[in-house]
């Protein structure tokens, strides 16, 4: 079924009070990697008193957005190019975009609300062909359905905020919409990560995350792989299945009390990595890499403020050969992931900053292209990325009309992208949102659940 979404209005929402003006230097992490907007969508069934008059919800969102932007004023600014494909943030108060639309369908017409092509029409679409100085850093869209249900989606430039910062913003926006005061102001000074400073040293570690990723054996580029059709599937893991994977990953771990047990993330990411190699039918000699996003707020010395607003993350790479991942125990892959994560120390972060500060040009390390194109870096087959949202406060987002009935990441159709999210029931279950080439997804699903069932033969369950 094709749904029809009609745009009613679009406006720029500016802070309700004067804010700091001028240029804000960005960190090296802000300026590299994915610079496009990251979407998230929430679905609600508001009570009747919120539906009349018909502009009540939109007015509440616009008024509270004006107020919250006073505190999160960088989101009302614009990016600006500098020499060497570097960027800075112009805090000019131009505003965030707020869109109102209606849909000639019901929420029931969307089925179980898991990510689908329908989401494309429910999420603000960013035109990356216009100058970057004209692109809002925050765009939100309210869509009303025939049944009285609504969706609220927002998309935030990754050049300005990581996942934790984005969730901090959206939760404070919801608090103000409910008529409550701001709970915690963001910490906006990026100089803690040496933003705007000149290079002061050479890197002290190797930083493989900035090297080109492995290619399929026999191919000289990723062009053919990047053109293949992809599909998105949500894989549910019950608490028992999560514990089974963790048990299996730890089954062959050295019996050394000083060695920490592999975590849920390490175990699940290892399982995803191994299943992707099987589903893609890699030869045993195929090099493969897994991208891991590590939050550095507590790894820095001294630690960053908890509400540091920006990109307090470092990407690291776990590498192996597909044959070893497919034939050796799950703990082998989990060990590779643990090794990559444990490499991220305060010294390592400063070395990565030094590496980037010494580069003359960032363009080869940036993905500034819109989704559904073959432009920009390609990190798909034979590679994969597994991002954890397990610890983020994704659910229970109440703007005054009650908590959502469902939330999901927006459309992400890059081969190999995956997210691990908390299950909606709050019972310890998890959900893996995976984008893979369409021809591989059926086999992936088969291996994903068959391999979990195989773990029943191995030992008892470890509980967190």
C-alpha positions as CSV (number, residue, x, y, z in Angstrom):
1,X,0.0,0.0,0.0
2,X,1.3,3.4,-1.0
3,X,0.5,6.1,1.6
4,X,-0.1,9.8,0.6
5,X,1.4,12.5,2.8
6,X,0.5,16.1,2.2
7,X,2.6,19.0,3.4
8,X,0.5,21.6,5.3
9,X,3.1,24.1,6.4
10,X,6.8,24.6,7.1
11,X,8.4,27.2,9.2
12,X,11.8,28.1,10.7
13,X,11.6,28.2,14.5
14,X,14.1,30.6,16.2
15,X,15.1,30.7,19.9
16,X,12.6,32.7,22.0
17,X,15.3,34.8,23.5
18,X,18.6,36.2,22.3
19,X,21.5,33.7,22.3
20,X,25.2,33.7,21.8
21,X,26.2,34.7,18.3
22,X,29.3,34.1,16.3
23,X,31.3,31.1,15.2
24,X,31.7,28.0,17.3
25,X,34.7,25.7,16.5
26,X,33.9,22.1,15.9
27,X,35.9,19.1,17.0
28,X,37.7,16.8,14.5
29,X,35.1,14.1,15.3
30,X,32.3,16.6,14.4
31,X,33.8,17.2,11.0
32,X,34.6,13.7,9.8
33,X,32.5,10.6,9.1
34,X,28.8,10.9,8.5
35,X,27.9,14.6,8.3
36,X,24.3,14.0,7.1
37,X,21.2,14.1,9.4
38,X,20.2,11.1,11.5
39,X,16.4,10.5,11.7
40,X,14.3,9.0,14.5
41,X,10.5,8.7,14.5
42,X,7.9,8.3,17.2
43,X,4.2,7.3,16.8
44,X,1.4,8.4,19.2
45,X,-2.3,8.1,19.8
46,X,-3.1,11.4,21.6
47,X,-6.2,11.7,23.7
48,X,-9.2,13.6,22.2
49,X,-8.5,16.8,24.1
50,X,-5.2,17.2,22.2
51,X,-7.0,16.9,18.9
52,X,-9.3,19.9,19.3
53,X,-8.6,22.5,18.3
54,X,-6.7,20.9,15.5
55,X,-3.6,23.1,15.8
56,X,-3.0,22.3,19.6
57,X,-0.2,19.8,19.1
58,X,1.7,21.8,16.5
59,X,1.4,25.0,18.5
60,X,2.7,23.2,21.6
61,X,5.7,21.8,19.6
62,X,6.5,25.2,18.1
63,X,6.3,27.1,21.4
64,X,8.4,24.6,23.3
65,X,10.9,24.3,20.5
66,X,11.5,28.1,20.6
67,X,12.2,27.8,24.3
68,X,14.4,24.8,24.3
69,X,16.6,26.3,21.5
70,X,17.6,29.0,23.9
71,X,19.6,26.4,25.7
72,X,20.5,24.3,22.7
73,X,21.2,27.3,20.4
74,X,23.8,25.5,18.2
75,X,20.9,23.6,16.7
76,X,19.5,26.9,15.5
77,X,22.7,27.8,13.6
78,X,24.2,26.7,10.3
79,X,27.4,25.0,9.2
80,X,30.1,26.8,7.2
81,X,32.9,25.4,5.1
82,X,36.5,26.4,5.8
83,X,39.7,25.6,3.9
84,X,40.6,21.9,3.7
85,X,37.0,20.7,3.8
86,X,36.9,21.7,7.4
87,X,33.7,23.1,9.1
88,X,32.7,25.5,11.7
89,X,29.4,26.2,13.3
90,X,27.8,29.6,12.7
91,X,25.6,30.3,15.7
92,X,23.4,32.8,13.8
93,X,20.0,31.8,15.2
94,X,18.4,31.2,11.8
95,X,16.3,28.5,13.3
96,X,15.2,24.9,13.1
97,X,12.7,23.7,10.6
98,X,9.3,22.5,11.8
99,X,6.9,20.8,9.3
100,X,3.3,20.0,9.6
101,X,1.7,17.4,7.4
102,X,-1.3,15.1,7.2
103,X,-1.6,11.5,5.9
104,X,-4.6,10.0,4.2
105,X,-4.0,6.7,5.9
106,X,-4.4,5.3,9.5
107,X,-1.7,4.1,11.8
108,X,-3.1,0.6,11.3
109,X,-2.3,0.9,7.6
110,X,1.4,1.0,8.5
111,X,1.2,-2.5,10.0
112,X,3.5,-3.1,12.9
113,X,5.3,0.3,12.4
114,X,8.7,-1.2,11.8
115,X,10.9,0.7,9.4
116,X,9.6,0.6,5.8
117,X,9.7,2.8,2.7
118,X,6.6,4.6,4.1
119,X,8.9,6.2,6.6
120,X,10.4,8.3,3.8
121,X,7.3,10.4,3.7
122,X,7.0,10.8,7.4
123,X,10.6,12.1,8.0
124,X,11.9,15.6,6.9
125,X,13.8,15.3,3.6
126,X,17.1,17.2,3.5
127,X,18.3,18.7,0.2
128,X,22.0,18.3,0.3
129,X,22.4,19.9,-3.1
130,X,21.8,23.4,-1.7
131,X,24.8,25.2,0.0
132,X,25.5,23.8,3.4
133,X,25.1,27.3,4.9
134,X,21.4,27.1,4.0
135,X,20.6,23.6,5.6
136,X,18.9,23.6,9.0
137,X,20.7,21.4,11.5
138,X,17.5,20.3,13.1
139,X,14.3,19.4,11.2
140,X,11.2,18.0,12.8
141,X,7.9,16.8,11.2
142,X,4.5,16.3,12.7
143,X,2.2,14.1,10.6
144,X,-1.4,13.6,11.5
145,X,-3.2,10.4,10.4
146,X,-6.9,9.9,9.6
147,X,-7.4,7.9,12.8
148,X,-6.3,10.8,15.1
149,X,-2.8,9.2,15.6
150,X,0.3,11.2,14.8
151,X,4.0,10.7,14.1
152,X,6.7,13.0,15.2
153,X,10.0,12.6,13.5
154,X,13.2,14.6,13.9
155,X,16.5,14.5,12.2
156,X,19.7,16.2,13.5
157,X,23.0,16.9,11.7
158,X,25.6,14.4,12.9
159,X,28.1,17.2,12.5
160,X,26.6,18.9,15.6
161,X,25.4,16.0,17.8
162,X,26.0,12.4,18.5
163,X,23.2,10.0,19.6
164,X,23.5,10.8,23.3
165,X,23.4,14.6,22.7
166,X,20.5,14.3,20.3
167,X,18.5,12.3,22.9
168,X,19.4,14.9,25.6
169,X,17.9,17.6,23.4
170,X,14.7,15.8,22.5
171,X,14.0,14.8,26.1
172,X,14.4,18.4,27.3
173,X,12.2,19.6,24.4
174,X,9.5,17.1,25.7
175,X,9.9,18.4,29.2
176,X,9.3,22.0,28.2
177,X,6.3,20.9,26.1
178,X,4.8,19.2,29.2
179,X,5.2,22.5,31.1
180,X,8.1,21.4,33.2
181,X,11.4,23.3,33.7
182,X,14.6,22.3,31.9
183,X,16.3,19.5,33.8
184,X,19.9,19.7,32.7
185,X,21.5,22.3,30.5
186,X,23.9,21.1,27.8
187,X,27.6,21.6,28.1
188,X,28.5,23.4,24.9
189,X,32.2,24.1,25.2
190,X,33.9,21.8,22.7
191,X,37.4,23.0,23.6
192,X,37.6,20.1,26.1
193,X,38.3,18.1,22.9
194,X,40.6,20.8,21.6
195,X,38.1,22.2,19.1
196,X,39.7,25.0,17.0
197,X,43.2,24.4,18.3
198,X,46.2,23.9,15.9
199,X,48.0,20.6,15.8
200,X,50.4,20.1,18.7
201,X,51.8,16.6,18.2
202,X,52.0,13.7,15.9
203,X,49.7,10.7,16.5
204,X,51.1,8.1,18.9
205,X,48.9,5.2,17.8
206,X,47.9,3.6,14.5
207,X,44.4,4.7,13.5
208,X,43.0,2.0,11.1
209,X,39.6,3.6,11.2
210,X,40.8,6.3,8.8
211,X,42.2,3.7,6.3
212,X,40.1,2.5,3.3
213,X,38.0,-0.5,4.4
214,X,38.6,-4.0,2.9
215,X,37.2,-4.8,-0.5
216,X,35.8,-8.1,-1.7
217,X,38.5,-10.3,-3.0
218,X,38.9,-9.8,-6.8
219,X,37.4,-6.3,-6.8
220,X,39.4,-3.1,-7.2
221,X,36.6,-0.9,-5.9
222,X,33.3,-1.0,-4.0
223,X,31.3,0.5,-7.0
224,X,29.4,-2.7,-7.8
225,X,28.5,-3.5,-4.3
226,X,27.3,0.0,-3.5
227,X,24.8,-0.2,-6.4
228,X,23.0,-3.3,-5.1
229,X,19.5,-3.0,-3.7
230,X,19.3,-3.1,0.1
231,X,16.5,-3.9,2.6
232,X,15.9,-3.2,6.3
233,X,14.8,-5.8,8.8
234,X,14.2,-5.6,12.5
235,X,15.3,-8.8,14.4
236,X,13.9,-9.3,17.9
237,X,15.9,-10.9,20.6
238,X,14.2,-12.0,23.8
239,X,16.0,-11.7,27.1
240,X,16.7,-15.4,27.1
241,X,18.1,-15.2,23.6
242,X,20.4,-12.3,24.6
243,X,21.6,-14.4,27.6
244,X,22.2,-17.4,25.3
245,X,24.4,-15.4,23.0
246,X,26.3,-13.9,25.9
247,X,26.8,-17.4,27.4
248,X,28.0,-18.7,24.1
249,X,30.5,-15.9,23.6
250,X,31.9,-16.5,27.1
251,X,31.9,-20.3,26.9
252,X,35.4,-20.4,25.5
253,X,36.8,-17.4,27.3
254,X,39.9,-18.1,29.3
255,X,39.1,-19.1,32.8
256,X,40.7,-16.0,34.3
257,X,38.8,-14.1,36.9
258,X,40.7,-11.0,35.9
259,X,39.3,-11.1,32.4
260,X,35.8,-9.4,32.2
261,X,33.0,-11.4,30.8
262,X,32.0,-10.3,27.3
263,X,29.1,-7.9,27.4
264,X,25.7,-8.0,25.7
265,X,27.0,-5.7,23.0
266,X,30.2,-7.6,22.3
267,X,28.3,-10.9,22.1
268,X,25.5,-9.6,19.9
269,X,27.8,-7.6,17.6
270,X,30.0,-10.7,17.2
271,X,26.9,-12.7,16.3
272,X,25.8,-10.1,13.7
273,X,29.3,-10.0,12.2
274,X,29.6,-13.7,11.9
275,X,26.1,-14.1,10.4
276,X,26.8,-11.4,7.9
277,X,29.8,-13.2,6.6
278,X,27.8,-16.4,6.2
279,X,24.9,-14.6,4.5
280,X,27.2,-12.8,2.1
281,X,28.8,-16.2,1.3
282,X,32.4,-15.0,1.8
283,X,35.3,-17.2,1.0
284,X,37.4,-18.0,4.0
285,X,40.2,-15.8,3.0
286,X,38.0,-12.7,2.8
287,X,39.3,-9.8,5.0
288,X,36.4,-8.1,6.8
289,X,36.1,-5.2,9.2
290,X,33.5,-4.2,11.8
291,X,33.1,-0.5,12.7
292,X,32.4,0.2,16.4
293,X,31.3,3.6,17.8
294,X,32.7,4.2,21.3
295,X,31.4,6.9,23.6
296,X,34.4,8.6,25.2
297,X,32.7,10.8,27.9
298,X,33.9,8.5,30.7
299,X,37.1,7.4,29.0
300,X,38.7,10.8,29.0
301,X,41.0,12.0,31.8
302,X,39.4,13.9,33.3
303,X,36.0,12.6,32.2
304,X,33.9,14.9,30.0
305,X,30.7,16.4,31.6
306,X,27.9,13.9,31.3
307,X,25.8,16.3,29.2
308,X,28.6,17.3,26.9
309,X,26.9,18.4,23.7
310,X,28.6,17.3,20.5
311,X,30.3,14.2,19.1
312,X,32.0,12.6,22.1
313,X,32.6,9.4,20.1
314,X,35.5,7.6,18.4
315,X,35.1,5.0,15.7
316,X,37.4,2.0,15.9
317,X,37.8,-1.0,13.7
318,X,37.8,-4.8,14.5
319,X,39.3,-6.8,11.7
320,X,39.5,-10.5,10.9
321,X,39.0,-13.0,8.1
322,X,35.6,-14.3,7.3
323,X,36.7,-17.9,7.6
324,X,37.9,-17.5,11.1
325,X,34.7,-15.7,12.2
326,X,32.6,-18.4,10.6
327,X,34.5,-21.5,11.9
328,X,35.8,-20.5,15.3
329,X,33.6,-20.0,18.4
330,X,31.6,-16.9,18.9
331,X,34.1,-15.8,21.6
332,X,36.7,-15.3,19.0
333,X,34.7,-12.6,17.2
334,X,33.7,-11.1,20.6
335,X,37.4,-11.0,21.6
336,X,38.3,-9.0,18.4
337,X,35.6,-6.5,19.3
338,X,36.7,-6.3,22.9
339,X,40.3,-5.6,21.7
340,X,39.2,-2.7,19.5
341,X,37.0,-1.2,22.3
342,X,39.7,-1.5,25.0
343,X,42.1,0.4,22.8
344,X,40.1,3.6,23.3
345,X,41.8,5.4,26.2
346,X,42.2,9.1,26.8
347,X,45.7,8.9,25.2
348,X,44.3,7.1,22.2
349,X,41.6,9.8,21.7
350,X,44.2,12.6,21.8
351,X,46.3,10.6,19.3
352,X,43.2,10.4,17.0
353,X,42.7,14.1,17.3
354,X,46.4,14.7,16.5
355,X,46.1,12.5,13.5
356,X,43.2,14.5,12.1
357,X,44.6,17.9,13.0
358,X,47.7,17.1,11.0
359,X,45.7,16.3,7.8
360,X,45.5,19.1,5.2
361,X,42.1,18.0,3.9
362,X,39.2,16.2,5.4
363,X,37.2,15.5,2.2
364,X,38.2,11.8,2.0
365,X,37.0,11.2,5.5
366,X,33.5,12.8,5.1
367,X,30.2,11.5,3.9
368,X,28.1,14.5,3.1
369,X,25.8,12.9,0.5
370,X,22.1,12.2,0.9
371,X,20.8,8.7,1.4
372,X,19.8,6.5,-1.6
373,X,22.8,7.6,-3.7
374,X,25.9,5.7,-4.6
375,X,28.1,8.7,-3.6
376,X,30.4,9.0,-0.6
377,X,32.4,6.3,1.2
378,X,31.0,2.8,1.2
379,X,31.4,0.6,4.2
380,X,29.2,-2.3,3.2
381,X,30.0,-5.8,1.9
382,X,32.4,-7.3,3.1
383,X,32.2,-5.0,6.2
384,X,29.6,-4.1,8.7
385,X,29.0,-1.5,11.4
386,X,27.2,-2.2,14.7
387,X,26.1,0.8,16.8
388,X,24.6,0.3,20.2
389,X,21.7,2.4,21.3
390,X,21.0,0.1,24.3
391,X,21.9,2.6,26.9
392,X,20.2,5.6,25.3
393,X,16.8,6.9,26.8
394,X,15.0,6.3,23.6
395,X,11.5,5.4,25.0
396,X,8.9,7.1,27.0
397,X,9.1,10.4,25.1
398,X,6.0,12.3,26.4
399,X,5.3,15.8,25.1
400,X,2.1,16.1,27.1
401,X,-0.1,13.7,25.2
402,X,1.3,10.5,26.6
403,X,4.2,8.3,25.7
404,X,4.7,6.9,22.3
405,X,3.1,3.6,21.1
406,X,6.2,2.9,19.1
407,X,9.6,4.4,18.2
408,X,12.2,3.4,15.6
409,X,15.3,4.7,13.8
410,X,14.4,6.4,10.6
411,X,15.3,5.1,7.2
412,X,18.9,4.0,7.0
413,X,19.6,2.1,3.8
414,X,23.4,1.7,3.7
415,X,24.5,-1.9,3.3
416,X,26.0,-3.2,6.6
417,X,24.5,-0.5,8.9
418,X,23.0,-1.9,12.1
419,X,21.7,-0.6,15.4
420,X,21.0,-2.5,18.6
421,X,18.1,-1.0,20.5
422,X,16.3,-1.8,23.7
423,X,13.1,-3.8,23.2
424,X,9.9,-1.9,23.6
425,X,8.4,-4.1,26.3
426,X,11.1,-3.2,28.8
427,X,11.6,-6.8,29.7
428,X,15.3,-7.1,28.8
429,X,14.7,-7.9,25.2
430,X,16.6,-6.1,22.4
431,X,16.0,-5.3,18.7
432,X,18.6,-5.4,15.9
433,X,17.8,-3.0,13.1
434,X,19.9,-4.1,10.1
435,X,20.3,-2.9,6.5
436,X,21.8,-5.5,4.2
437,X,21.8,-6.3,0.5
438,X,18.3,-7.7,-0.3
439,X,19.8,-10.9,-1.8
440,X,21.5,-11.6,1.5
441,X,18.8,-10.8,4.0
442,X,16.9,-14.1,3.8
443,X,20.1,-16.1,4.6
444,X,21.0,-13.7,7.4
445,X,17.7,-14.2,9.1
446,X,18.1,-18.0,8.8
447,X,21.6,-18.0,10.3
448,X,20.7,-15.3,12.9
449,X,18.1,-17.5,14.7
450,X,19.5,-20.9,13.8
451,X,22.9,-20.1,15.4
452,X,21.2,-18.9,18.6
453,X,19.3,-22.2,18.8
454,X,22.6,-24.1,18.4
455,X,23.8,-22.4,21.6
456,X,21.3,-24.4,23.7
457,X,23.7,-27.3,23.4
458,X,26.5,-25.4,25.1
459,X,26.4,-24.9,28.9
460,X,24.2,-22.8,31.2
461,X,23.0,-19.2,30.9
462,X,24.9,-16.3,32.2
463,X,22.7,-13.5,33.6
464,X,23.9,-9.9,33.7
